[in-house]
Amino acid sequence: MIGFINAFDAHEVGEEFVIKSVPTEILDIKDRADEFGNKSYKGLYYLQGVTGDGAPSYSVLTSKTMLDSIEREAEYEPVILRMTATIVESKGKFDIYRIPFVTKIEGFNSEGDVIWTAEGEKPSKLNFTH
């Protein structure tokens, strides 16, 4: 996933893509993206994947609408997730980061059937500052 979004020559900010086989643990940690005063991320959240030792290893950006939809729709525990996302960019003084902004999450059971779908809004902007 990181290689895909950071392929600056091949993929553009605003491009939509699908992330297959996302571990369900990414739904365990939900942090406010503006927690440390970054007003560019006001009202947005990070979903964070973790490593075997429990440390965050990757994150995706999403909206409050998505979190509310997950809470409403996710009745059953999925085995794996599929996410639809848009590439957004965060620029600092010396660096540029690209990150997936998740707009749809589908939960799958062990037979490969979709058991729930949560949807959020598209990003209101494609470029952020950090």
PyMOL commands that place a pseudoatom at each C-alpha (Angstrom):
pseudoatom trace, name=CA, resn=MET, resi=1, chain=A, elem=C, hetatm=0, pos=[0.000, 0.000, 0.000]
pseudoatom trace, name=CA, resn=ILE, resi=2, chain=A, elem=C, hetatm=0, pos=[2.730, 2.489, 0.974]
pseudoatom trace, name=CA, resn=GLY, resi=3, chain=A, elem=C, hetatm=0, pos=[4.628, 1.767, -2.226]
pseudoatom trace, name=CA, resn=PHE, resi=4, chain=A, elem=C, hetatm=0, pos=[1.481, 2.401, -4.243]
pseudoatom trace, name=CA, resn=ILE, resi=5, chain=A, elem=C, hetatm=0, pos=[0.615, 5.780, -2.775]
pseudoatom trace, name=CA, resn=ASN, resi=6, chain=A, elem=C, hetatm=0, pos=[4.230, 6.961, -2.703]
pseudoatom trace, name=CA, resn=ALA, resi=7, chain=A, elem=C, hetatm=0, pos=[4.771, 6.171, -6.394]
pseudoatom trace, name=CA, resn=PHE, resi=8, chain=A, elem=C, hetatm=0, pos=[4.749, 9.898, -7.214]
pseudoatom trace, name=CA, resn=ASP, resi=9, chain=A, elem=C, hetatm=0, pos=[5.297, 9.322, -10.943]
pseudoatom trace, name=CA, resn=ALA, resi=10, chain=A, elem=C, hetatm=0, pos=[2.597, 6.650, -11.277]
pseudoatom trace, name=CA, resn=HIS, resi=11, chain=A, elem=C, hetatm=0, pos=[-0.180, 7.804, -8.933]
pseudoatom trace, name=CA, resn=GLU, resi=12, chain=A, elem=C, hetatm=0, pos=[-1.609, 11.242, -8.266]
pseudoatom trace, name=CA, resn=VAL, resi=13, chain=A, elem=C, hetatm=0, pos=[-3.134, 12.955, -5.283]
pseudoatom trace, name=CA, resn=GLY, resi=14, chain=A, elem=C, hetatm=0, pos=[-6.901, 12.484, -5.527]
pseudoatom trace, name=CA, resn=GLU, resi=15, chain=A, elem=C, hetatm=0, pos=[-6.625, 9.048, -7.143]
pseudoatom trace, name=CA, resn=GLU, resi=16, chain=A, elem=C, hetatm=0, pos=[-8.945, 6.421, -5.676]
pseudoatom trace, name=CA, resn=PHE, resi=17, chain=A, elem=C, hetatm=0, pos=[-7.823, 2.845, -5.049]
pseudoatom trace, name=CA, resn=VAL, resi=18, chain=A, elem=C, hetatm=0, pos=[-8.775, -0.329, -3.159]
pseudoatom trace, name=CA, resn=ILE, resi=19, chain=A, elem=C, hetatm=0, pos=[-6.710, -1.853, -0.356]
pseudoatom trace, name=CA, resn=LYS, resi=20, chain=A, elem=C, hetatm=0, pos=[-7.387, -5.607, -0.169]
pseudoatom trace, name=CA, resn=SER, resi=21, chain=A, elem=C, hetatm=0, pos=[-6.835, -7.934, 2.783]
pseudoatom trace, name=CA, resn=VAL, resi=22, chain=A, elem=C, hetatm=0, pos=[-6.575, -5.318, 5.530]
pseudoatom trace, name=CA, resn=PRO, resi=23, chain=A, elem=C, hetatm=0, pos=[-6.186, -6.835, 9.026]
pseudoatom trace, name=CA, resn=THR, resi=24, chain=A, elem=C, hetatm=0, pos=[-9.171, -6.122, 11.281]
pseudoatom trace, name=CA, resn=GLU, resi=25, chain=A, elem=C, hetatm=0, pos=[-6.862, -4.754, 14.005]
pseudoatom trace, name=CA, resn=ILE, resi=26, chain=A, elem=C, hetatm=0, pos=[-6.848, -1.437, 12.136]
pseudoatom trace, name=CA, resn=LEU, resi=27, chain=A, elem=C, hetatm=0, pos=[-10.284, -0.802, 13.679]
pseudoatom trace, name=CA, resn=ASP, resi=28, chain=A, elem=C, hetatm=0, pos=[-8.902, -1.158, 17.225]
pseudoatom trace, name=CA, resn=ILE, resi=29, chain=A, elem=C, hetatm=0, pos=[-7.071, 2.189, 17.427]
pseudoatom trace, name=CA, resn=LYS, resi=30, chain=A, elem=C, hetatm=0, pos=[-8.954, 5.353, 16.462]
pseudoatom trace, name=CA, resn=ASP, resi=31, chain=A, elem=C, hetatm=0, pos=[-7.179, 8.628, 17.219]
pseudoatom trace, name=CA, resn=ARG, resi=32, chain=A, elem=C, hetatm=0, pos=[-8.128, 12.203, 16.462]
pseudoatom trace, name=CA, resn=ALA, resi=33, chain=A, elem=C, hetatm=0, pos=[-5.887, 13.527, 13.707]
pseudoatom trace, name=CA, resn=ASP, resi=34, chain=A, elem=C, hetatm=0, pos=[-6.014, 17.052, 15.164]
pseudoatom trace, name=CA, resn=GLU, resi=35, chain=A, elem=C, hetatm=0, pos=[-5.170, 15.854, 18.683]
pseudoatom trace, name=CA, resn=PHE, resi=36, chain=A, elem=C, hetatm=0, pos=[-1.950, 17.871, 18.860]
pseudoatom trace, name=CA, resn=GLY, resi=37, chain=A, elem=C, hetatm=0, pos=[-3.413, 21.112, 17.520]
pseudoatom trace, name=CA, resn=ASN, resi=38, chain=A, elem=C, hetatm=0, pos=[-3.037, 20.525, 13.784]
pseudoatom trace, name=CA, resn=LYS, resi=39, chain=A, elem=C, hetatm=0, pos=[-6.034, 22.494, 12.521]
pseudoatom trace, name=CA, resn=SER, resi=40, chain=A, elem=C, hetatm=0, pos=[-5.566, 21.181, 8.978]
pseudoatom trace, name=CA, resn=TYR, resi=41, chain=A, elem=C, hetatm=0, pos=[-6.900, 17.821, 10.224]
pseudoatom trace, name=CA, resn=LYS, resi=42, chain=A, elem=C, hetatm=0, pos=[-9.849, 19.206, 12.206]
pseudoatom trace, name=CA, resn=GLY, resi=43, chain=A, elem=C, hetatm=0, pos=[-12.641, 16.644, 12.542]
pseudoatom trace, name=CA, resn=LEU, resi=44, chain=A, elem=C, hetatm=0, pos=[-10.599, 13.798, 11.015]
pseudoatom trace, name=CA, resn=TYR, resi=45, chain=A, elem=C, hetatm=0, pos=[-9.344, 10.566, 12.554]
pseudoatom trace, name=CA, resn=TYR, resi=46, chain=A, elem=C, hetatm=0, pos=[-6.566, 8.034, 12.128]
pseudoatom trace, name=CA, resn=LEU, resi=47, chain=A, elem=C, hetatm=0, pos=[-7.247, 4.313, 12.076]
pseudoatom trace, name=CA, resn=GLN, resi=48, chain=A, elem=C, hetatm=0, pos=[-3.980, 2.665, 13.083]
pseudoatom trace, name=CA, resn=GLY, resi=49, chain=A, elem=C, hetatm=0, pos=[-2.708, -0.811, 12.352]
pseudoatom trace, name=CA, resn=VAL, resi=50, chain=A, elem=C, hetatm=0, pos=[-0.418, -2.419, 14.883]
pseudoatom trace, name=CA, resn=THR, resi=51, chain=A, elem=C, hetatm=0, pos=[2.541, -4.777, 14.855]
pseudoatom trace, name=CA, resn=GLY, resi=52, chain=A, elem=C, hetatm=0, pos=[2.808, -7.978, 16.879]
pseudoatom trace, name=CA, resn=ASP, resi=53, chain=A, elem=C, hetatm=0, pos=[4.131, -6.017, 19.868]
pseudoatom trace, name=CA, resn=GLY, resi=54, chain=A, elem=C, hetatm=0, pos=[1.153, -3.644, 19.831]
pseudoatom trace, name=CA, resn=ALA, resi=55, chain=A, elem=C, hetatm=0, pos=[3.016, -0.619, 18.449]
pseudoatom trace, name=CA, resn=PRO, resi=56, chain=A, elem=C, hetatm=0, pos=[1.282, 1.371, 15.670]
pseudoatom trace, name=CA, resn=SER, resi=57, chain=A, elem=C, hetatm=0, pos=[2.869, 0.440, 12.343]
pseudoatom trace, name=CA, resn=TYR, resi=58, chain=A, elem=C, hetatm=0, pos=[0.717, 2.226, 9.755]
pseudoatom trace, name=CA, resn=SER, resi=59, chain=A, elem=C, hetatm=0, pos=[-2.272, 4.526, 9.670]
pseudoatom trace, name=CA, resn=VAL, resi=60, chain=A, elem=C, hetatm=0, pos=[-5.029, 5.721, 7.380]
pseudoatom trace, name=CA, resn=LEU, resi=61, chain=A, elem=C, hetatm=0, pos=[-7.021, 8.926, 7.604]
pseudoatom trace, name=CA, resn=THR, resi=62, chain=A, elem=C, hetatm=0, pos=[-10.812, 8.972, 7.693]
pseudoatom trace, name=CA, resn=SER, resi=63, chain=A, elem=C, hetatm=0, pos=[-13.844, 11.041, 8.689]
pseudoatom trace, name=CA, resn=LYS, resi=64, chain=A, elem=C, hetatm=0, pos=[-16.113, 11.047, 11.732]
pseudoatom trace, name=CA, resn=THR, resi=65, chain=A, elem=C, hetatm=0, pos=[-18.875, 9.945, 9.369]
pseudoatom trace, name=CA, resn=MET, resi=66, chain=A, elem=C, hetatm=0, pos=[-16.892, 6.767, 8.667]
pseudoatom trace, name=CA, resn=LEU, resi=67, chain=A, elem=C, hetatm=0, pos=[-16.426, 6.051, 12.383]
pseudoatom trace, name=CA, resn=ASP, resi=68, chain=A, elem=C, hetatm=0, pos=[-20.159, 6.518, 12.965]
pseudoatom trace, name=CA, resn=SER, resi=69, chain=A, elem=C, hetatm=0, pos=[-20.944, 4.209, 10.032]
pseudoatom trace, name=CA, resn=ILE, resi=70, chain=A, elem=C, hetatm=0, pos=[-18.587, 1.520, 11.364]
pseudoatom trace, name=CA, resn=GLU, resi=71, chain=A, elem=C, hetatm=0, pos=[-20.308, 1.713, 14.748]
pseudoatom trace, name=CA, resn=ARG, resi=72, chain=A, elem=C, hetatm=0, pos=[-23.746, 1.364, 13.118]
pseudoatom trace, name=CA, resn=GLU, resi=73, chain=A, elem=C, hetatm=0, pos=[-22.949, -1.286, 10.508]
pseudoatom trace, name=CA, resn=ALA, resi=74, chain=A, elem=C, hetatm=0, pos=[-20.320, -3.564, 12.061]
pseudoatom trace, name=CA, resn=GLU, resi=75, chain=A, elem=C, hetatm=0, pos=[-22.616, -6.002, 13.880]
pseudoatom trace, name=CA, resn=TYR, resi=76, chain=A, elem=C, hetatm=0, pos=[-20.499, -9.056, 13.163]
pseudoatom trace, name=CA, resn=GLU, resi=77, chain=A, elem=C, hetatm=0, pos=[-16.764, -9.544, 13.649]
pseudoatom trace, name=CA, resn=PRO, resi=78, chain=A, elem=C, hetatm=0, pos=[-15.088, -9.709, 10.220]
pseudoatom trace, name=CA, resn=VAL, resi=79, chain=A, elem=C, hetatm=0, pos=[-12.116, -11.916, 9.389]
pseudoatom trace, name=CA, resn=ILE, resi=80, chain=A, elem=C, hetatm=0, pos=[-10.600, -9.427, 6.930]
pseudoatom trace, name=CA, resn=LEU, resi=81, chain=A, elem=C, hetatm=0, pos=[-11.386, -5.953, 5.581]
pseudoatom trace, name=CA, resn=ARG, resi=82, chain=A, elem=C, hetatm=0, pos=[-11.279, -4.244, 2.198]
pseudoatom trace, name=CA, resn=MET, resi=83, chain=A, elem=C, hetatm=0, pos=[-10.924, -0.453, 2.082]
pseudoatom trace, name=CA, resn=THR, resi=84, chain=A, elem=C, hetatm=0, pos=[-11.589, 2.071, -0.643]
pseudoatom trace, name=CA, resn=ALA, resi=85, chain=A, elem=C, hetatm=0, pos=[-9.395, 5.148, -0.290]
pseudoatom trace, name=CA, resn=THR, resi=86, chain=A, elem=C, hetatm=0, pos=[-8.248, 8.359, -1.928]
pseudoatom trace, name=CA, resn=ILE, resi=87, chain=A, elem=C, hetatm=0, pos=[-4.620, 9.497, -1.949]
pseudoatom trace, name=CA, resn=VAL, resi=88, chain=A, elem=C, hetatm=0, pos=[-4.183, 12.730, 0.058]
pseudoatom trace, name=CA, resn=GLU, resi=89, chain=A, elem=C, hetatm=0, pos=[-0.996, 14.614, 0.756]
pseudoatom trace, name=CA, resn=SER, resi=90, chain=A, elem=C, hetatm=0, pos=[0.369, 16.242, 3.893]
pseudoatom trace, name=CA, resn=LYS, resi=91, chain=A, elem=C, hetatm=0, pos=[3.119, 18.811, 3.483]
pseudoatom trace, name=CA, resn=GLY, resi=92, chain=A, elem=C, hetatm=0, pos=[5.460, 20.078, 6.143]
pseudoatom trace, name=CA, resn=LYS, resi=93, chain=A, elem=C, hetatm=0, pos=[8.304, 22.544, 5.984]
pseudoatom trace, name=CA, resn=PHE, resi=94, chain=A, elem=C, hetatm=0, pos=[10.788, 19.911, 4.796]
pseudoatom trace, name=CA, resn=ASP, resi=95, chain=A, elem=C, hetatm=0, pos=[8.757, 16.841, 3.833]
pseudoatom trace, name=CA, resn=ILE, resi=96, chain=A, elem=C, hetatm=0, pos=[5.731, 15.507, 2.003]
pseudoatom trace, name=CA, resn=TYR, resi=97, chain=A, elem=C, hetatm=0, pos=[3.715, 12.511, 3.155]
pseudoatom trace, name=CA, resn=ARG, resi=98, chain=A, elem=C, hetatm=0, pos=[1.000, 10.706, 1.264]
pseudoatom trace, name=CA, resn=ILE, resi=99, chain=A, elem=C, hetatm=0, pos=[-1.681, 8.827, 3.146]
pseudoatom trace, name=CA, resn=PRO, resi=100, chain=A, elem=C, hetatm=0, pos=[-4.853, 6.918, 2.249]
pseudoatom trace, name=CA, resn=PHE, resi=101, chain=A, elem=C, hetatm=0, pos=[-8.093, 8.696, 3.143]
pseudoatom trace, name=CA, resn=VAL, resi=102, chain=A, elem=C, hetatm=0, pos=[-10.574, 5.842, 3.638]
pseudoatom trace, name=CA, resn=THR, resi=103, chain=A, elem=C, hetatm=0, pos=[-14.097, 6.373, 2.285]
pseudoatom trace, name=CA, resn=LYS, resi=104, chain=A, elem=C, hetatm=0, pos=[-15.484, 2.815, 2.413]
pseudoatom trace, name=CA, resn=ILE, resi=105, chain=A, elem=C, hetatm=0, pos=[-14.745, -0.303, 4.474]
pseudoatom trace, name=CA, resn=GLU, resi=106, chain=A, elem=C, hetatm=0, pos=[-16.182, -3.741, 3.817]
pseudoatom trace, name=CA, resn=GLY, resi=107, chain=A, elem=C, hetatm=0, pos=[-16.008, -6.523, 6.401]
pseudoatom trace, name=CA, resn=PHE, resi=108, chain=A, elem=C, hetatm=0, pos=[-15.721, -10.119, 5.148]
pseudoatom trace, name=CA, resn=ASN, resi=109, chain=A, elem=C, hetatm=0, pos=[-16.467, -13.407, 6.906]
pseudoatom trace, name=CA, resn=SER, resi=110, chain=A, elem=C, hetatm=0, pos=[-14.368, -16.581, 6.611]
pseudoatom trace, name=CA, resn=GLU, resi=111, chain=A, elem=C, hetatm=0, pos=[-16.328, -17.685, 3.495]
pseudoatom trace, name=CA, resn=GLY, resi=112, chain=A, elem=C, hetatm=0, pos=[-15.361, -14.462, 1.701]
pseudoatom trace, name=CA, resn=ASP, resi=113, chain=A, elem=C, hetatm=0, pos=[-18.822, -12.901, 1.896]
pseudoatom trace, name=CA, resn=VAL, resi=114, chain=A, elem=C, hetatm=0, pos=[-19.347, -9.204, 2.678]
pseudoatom trace, name=CA, resn=ILE, resi=115, chain=A, elem=C, hetatm=0, pos=[-21.086, -9.105, 6.060]
pseudoatom trace, name=CA, resn=TRP, resi=116, chain=A, elem=C, hetatm=0, pos=[-21.208, -5.315, 6.447]
pseudoatom trace, name=CA, resn=THR, resi=117, chain=A, elem=C, hetatm=0, pos=[-20.259, -2.118, 4.634]
pseudoatom trace, name=CA, resn=ALA, resi=118, chain=A, elem=C, hetatm=0, pos=[-19.422, 1.200, 6.281]
pseudoatom trace, name=CA, resn=GLU, resi=119, chain=A, elem=C, hetatm=0, pos=[-19.173, 4.389, 4.251]
pseudoatom trace, name=CA, resn=GLY, resi=120, chain=A, elem=C, hetatm=0, pos=[-17.829, 7.838, 4.975]
pseudoatom trace, name=CA, resn=GLU, resi=121, chain=A, elem=C, hetatm=0, pos=[-17.417, 10.997, 3.018]
pseudoatom trace, name=CA, resn=LYS, resi=122, chain=A, elem=C, hetatm=0, pos=[-14.727, 11.838, 0.497]
pseudoatom trace, name=CA, resn=PRO, resi=123, chain=A, elem=C, hetatm=0, pos=[-11.987, 14.153, 1.718]
pseudoatom trace, name=CA, resn=SER, resi=124, chain=A, elem=C, hetatm=0, pos=[-13.035, 17.822, 1.680]
pseudoatom trace, name=CA, resn=LYS, resi=125, chain=A, elem=C, hetatm=0, pos=[-9.498, 18.654, 0.502]
pseudoatom trace, name=CA, resn=LEU, resi=126, chain=A, elem=C, hetatm=0, pos=[-6.590, 16.698, -0.914]
pseudoatom trace, name=CA, resn=ASN, resi=127, chain=A, elem=C, hetatm=0, pos=[-3.712, 18.687, 0.569]
pseudoatom trace, name=CA, resn=PHE, resi=128, chain=A, elem=C, hetatm=0, pos=[-3.045, 19.124, 4.279]
pseudoatom trace, name=CA, resn=THR, resi=129, chain=A, elem=C, hetatm=0, pos=[-0.258, 20.706, 6.317]
pseudoatom trace, name=CA, resn=HIS, resi=130, chain=A, elem=C, hetatm=0, pos=[1.497, 19.157, 9.291]
for i in range(1, 130): cmd.bond("trace and resi %d" % i, "trace and resi %d" % (i + 1))
show_as sticks, trace
zoom trace
